[in-house]
Amino acid sequence: MQAITNITNDPNQQFKFQLPDGTVAFLTLRYVQNQSGWFYDFVYGSFSVYGRRIVCSPNMLREFRRIIPQIGIAVFTTDGNLMYEPLYLDDFASGRCVLNILNAADVTFVETVLITGI
């Protein structure tokens, strides 16, 4: 799991990640003030998803796990309140919310332990 610690208060940000197998993924974050929330675009090889709202989740890309089992995105709050998603421009910069890029082992852990409870 790779924590993205350099998210700032800038409402438009882009990140590039290299996975252990050498492939590259791109993540764009946008804060939309009139929606009071963060949204993301994600591109990995021929797979792409655009304009999705960032929510607290052990893997926001879970619905695509059969297409891209080697990568995921986890978002958590550090204040322990799992009911709230990132609502404010400074939620990541202040550390109240944390965004992590999951590798294949992390995605498997989420599926087997957190989701199915095995």
C-alpha positions as CSV (number, residue, x, y, z in Angstrom):
1,M,0.0,0.0,0.0
2,Q,1.4,3.4,-1.0
3,A,0.0,6.4,0.8
4,I,-0.2,9.5,-1.3
5,T,1.0,12.2,1.1
6,N,1.6,15.0,-1.3
7,I,-2.1,16.0,-1.9
8,T,-2.4,19.7,-1.4
9,N,-5.2,22.3,-1.2
10,D,-5.0,22.7,-5.0
11,P,-8.4,21.8,-6.4
12,N,-6.8,20.2,-9.5
13,Q,-4.0,17.7,-9.1
14,Q,-2.4,14.9,-11.1
15,F,-0.4,11.9,-10.0
16,K,1.6,9.2,-11.8
17,F,2.3,5.8,-10.1
18,Q,4.6,3.1,-11.1
19,L,3.5,-0.4,-10.0
20,P,5.9,-3.2,-9.0
21,D,5.5,-4.8,-12.4
22,G,6.6,-1.6,-14.1
23,T,3.2,-0.5,-15.4
24,V,2.1,3.0,-14.9
25,A,-1.2,4.4,-13.6
26,F,-2.5,8.0,-13.6
27,L,-4.8,9.6,-11.1
28,T,-6.4,13.1,-11.4
29,L,-8.1,14.7,-8.4
30,R,-10.5,17.6,-8.6
31,Y,-12.3,19.4,-5.8
32,V,-15.7,20.6,-6.9
33,Q,-16.9,23.3,-4.5
34,N,-20.6,23.3,-5.4
35,Q,-20.7,19.5,-4.8
36,S,-18.6,19.8,-1.6
37,G,-16.4,16.9,-2.6
38,W,-13.4,15.4,-4.3
39,F,-13.7,13.6,-7.6
40,Y,-11.2,11.4,-9.5
41,D,-10.2,10.2,-12.9
42,F,-8.1,7.0,-13.1
43,V,-6.3,5.6,-16.1
44,Y,-4.4,2.3,-16.1
45,G,-3.4,0.8,-19.4
46,S,-6.5,0.6,-21.5
47,F,-8.8,0.9,-18.5
48,S,-10.1,4.3,-17.5
49,V,-12.8,5.7,-15.3
50,Y,-13.8,9.4,-15.1
51,G,-15.6,11.8,-12.8
52,R,-16.1,9.4,-9.8
53,R,-16.7,10.8,-6.4
54,I,-14.1,10.0,-3.8
55,V,-15.6,8.2,-0.8
56,C,-14.2,6.4,2.2
57,S,-13.7,2.8,1.0
58,P,-11.2,0.0,1.4
59,N,-11.1,-0.1,-2.4
60,M,-13.0,2.4,-4.6
61,L,-12.1,0.4,-7.7
62,R,-13.6,-2.9,-6.2
63,E,-16.3,-3.1,-8.9
64,F,-13.5,-3.4,-11.5
65,R,-11.5,-6.0,-9.6
66,R,-12.0,-8.6,-12.3
67,I,-10.6,-6.2,-14.9
68,I,-7.8,-4.6,-12.9
69,P,-7.0,-7.0,-9.9
70,Q,-3.5,-5.6,-9.6
71,I,-4.4,-2.1,-8.4
72,G,-6.9,-0.3,-6.2
73,I,-7.6,2.9,-4.3
74,A,-8.4,3.1,-0.6
75,V,-9.5,6.2,1.2
76,F,-9.9,6.4,5.0
77,T,-10.4,9.1,7.6
78,T,-7.9,9.5,10.3
79,D,-10.4,10.8,12.8
80,G,-12.1,7.4,12.9
81,N,-15.4,8.7,11.4
82,L,-16.0,6.3,8.5
83,M,-19.4,7.8,7.7
84,Y,-17.9,11.0,6.1
85,E,-16.2,11.2,2.8
86,P,-13.7,13.9,2.0
87,L,-15.9,17.0,1.9
88,Y,-13.5,19.9,2.2
89,L,-10.7,21.2,0.1
90,D,-8.2,20.7,2.9
91,D,-9.3,17.1,4.0
92,F,-6.2,15.5,2.4
93,A,-3.7,18.3,3.0
94,S,-4.7,18.4,6.7
95,G,-4.4,14.7,7.0
96,R,-8.1,14.1,8.0
97,C,-8.4,11.8,5.0
98,V,-5.7,9.6,3.5
99,L,-5.6,8.1,0.0
100,N,-3.7,4.9,-0.7
101,I,-2.8,3.1,-3.9
102,L,-3.2,-0.6,-3.4
103,N,-1.1,-3.2,-5.0
104,A,-2.2,-6.8,-6.0
105,A,-1.6,-8.2,-2.5
106,D,-3.5,-5.3,-0.9
107,V,-6.5,-5.9,-3.3
108,T,-6.5,-9.6,-2.4
109,F,-6.3,-8.7,1.3
110,V,-9.3,-6.4,1.0
111,E,-11.3,-9.1,-0.8
112,T,-10.5,-12.0,1.4
113,V,-10.3,-10.4,4.8
114,L,-12.2,-7.1,4.8
115,I,-15.0,-7.9,2.4
116,T,-15.7,-11.7,2.8
117,G,-14.4,-11.9,6.4
118,I,-12.3,-15.1,5.8
